[in-house]
Amino acid sequence: ADFYLKQSRGVGYASYGLLLTVLSAETGDRQHNRILDHLAFVRCEGKMDLMGLVQAQAPNLVRGSIVILITTSGYNEAPYLVDALLHRRMNPVVIAADLSSFGDESGQKMNHANIIQLGVPLFTIKKWDHDEANKELISPVLRGR
């Protein structure tokens, strides 16, 4: 969000923890603070999965919007979700948290190859990754979209 807000671009936010939260796209420091406030309290205990959230919110997005999907590396529906966004002429970017770095030994893995074949940027982050390294990796991709 910070990357786009510094460019005076509108940023929205949607999540479904215990409650559905949607912030319409706005610019400026106030929007940055609103997003951080909501992120601080969101809990992944909602009844709607990421697919349902995106399908519910996609009709409200402008074609050509960049949609950053933040999920876990074990979310197997990600390729279908990315494909659905591409059909709606959105520009998805997937950021997957590596479950194994958080102690999950279930071995669930997202099908990275299917997402990459669709031409969608995919980044995997680990628990102790440093922010600066991730910014350097992700920023050029976001700038080019």
N, C-alpha and C positions, 0 to 999 in steps of 0.2 A: 504494500500500500504506500509506504513511504516513497518508493521509487517514482510512482506515478503522481503522487501529490506534489512532490518537488518540481514536477514538470507542469504543474497546474492542470492536471487531468483529473477528471472525476473518478472516484473510487466508491464502489458500493460494497456491501458485505451481506452475506446470508449464512446462517448456521441453524442447526436444529439440535439443541441440547435438550434440556428439560422443556424448553419453549422454543417456538420458531422465532428467530430474530432476523429482520431484514432492514438494512439501512440503505436508502436510495443513494445513488451516486451523487457525491458532492466533492468540492475541492477544499483545500486549506487545512490549517492546523487543527481546527475544531473537529473536522471529519477524522483526522488521524487519531485524536484523543478518543472520539466516540468508538472507533474500531478497537483500539487498545482496551478500553473499558469493557467492551463486550467479550473480547478474547480472554480477558482475565477471569471471567466468571463462567464461560461456557464449559459444560460438562458433556461428555460423549455418552449420554444416557437417553437420548431421544428415541422415539419409536419410528422415525423416518430415516432411511439410509441416504447416502449421498446421491444415489440415482434418483430417488423420489424428490429430494430437495432441488436438484438441478432441473428435473423435469417440471417441477412446480414453478420455478423462477425463470427458466429460459424464455418463456413467452414475453417476459417483462424486459428482456435485454435487447439492446440495439444490435442489429447484424454487424458483424465485424468486431464486436467486443472481445476483449481478452478475458478469458475465464480461467482463473488459477484454481485448480483443484488440489486441495491439500488433504491427503488421506494416508492410510498405512500401506506398507508394501504387501500386506495380506488381502487387500481389497480386490477380489477377482473380477468384479463387474467394471473395473476402470476402462478396459478397452471398449466395451459397449457404450459406456457413458461418453467417452471421447468421440466415438463414431456418431452418436446422436448429436453432440454439439457441432461437429463438422457439418452434418447435414443441415443444421440450422444456420450455417455460415458464421459460426463463432470461431475464435482462435483459442483453443484450450492449451494450457500448460499444466503438466502434472508434477506435483511435488509429493513424493512418497517417503514417509518416515519408515526407516528400516526397523522392523519389529524385533529382529534379533539383537540389535544394539540396546533395546530397552528390556532385555531379559526374556523375551518370548521365544520359546524353543519349539513352537508348533510347526515350524518349517513352511508355513503358508507363504507363497510368493505370487506377486502380481505378474501377469504375462507381459513383461516389458517389451518383448519383441513385437507383439501386436501393436502396441502404442507407438513404438518407434517406426514401424512400417507405415503407419498412418501419417508420418511426418510431423508428429507432435513432440515438442521438447519434454523430456522426462528427466527429473532430477531425484536422486535418492539421497536423503539426509540421514545421518546417524545421530545418536543421542549427544555425543560430545563434539560434533562438528562446530567449527568456529564460524561466526557470522561473516567475517570479512572474506574468507575463502569462498563461501557460498555466494556472496554478493558478486564477486569477481566472475564466478562461473555462470550465474543466472542473468546478470544485468545485460550482457550483449544479446542474449536471446530475446529478452523482453523489449529491448530497444528496437530490434529488427522487426517486430511484429506490428 
